[in-house]
Amino acid sequence: MLALPIVANAQQTEDSVLSITDCIKLGIANNLKLRQAEMEVNKSHLQLREATSSGLPQVSSFASFENYFDIPVTMVSGEIIQQPGIMVPIKLGTNYNASAGIQAGQMIYDASYFASLSLFTKMNELSSLNLEQGREELAYNIIKMYLFIQTNRRQIALVDSNLVALRKVYGYSEQHFTNGMIRRIDLDRVTVAINNLEAEH
């Protein structure tokens, strides 16, 4: 399994070796765009639930209680109590009055309800697909960068080992040149090879 030295969080003082799976998990957990996409999924899910609930049976209740400290006085004609021609004050009502009730209703058919329900369902599916696509793209980019870094590290290690080998060859070639066993051009070829590797490094 490939491993990449990386500091996973600010509290760590030494490098930690993370596998490619750990890098993907860490990237997905800390990506702000994915967090926003998750919030959009939650929002669209709640909107769908709200739209669905308006088509369910609706039940409501009410209650009231009234306490009259002083019953209102009404003036009526005296003919009611056989005293014609005068107005008589009468208290009508009770000291306490209470009422309560329950209302229930069910929508039978509403075209706009079904249209909005279909719209919110599509929005919910779309936001879920956007979140999944964001996760897949992020994982792909992390894998690509991870492999790129691994390849570069291996190439650097290969260049380093080639440099060490060529410097040894240069040492031997320099001795052979001093002893007259090779020409100056052969020594220069080794020098050019070393310079090219150093430039790559």
Buried (B, 14 or more C-beta within 10 A) or exposed (E): EBBBEBEEEEEEEEEEEBEBEBBBBBBBEEBEEBEEBBEBBEEBBEBBEEBBEEBEEEEEEEEEEEEEEEEEEEEEEEEEEEEEEEEEEEEEEEEEEEEEEEEEEEEEEEEEBEEBBEEBBEBBEEBBEBBEEBBEEBBEEBBEEBEEBBEEEEEEEEBEEBBEEBEEEBEEBBEBBEEEEBEEEEBEEBBEBBEEBEEEE
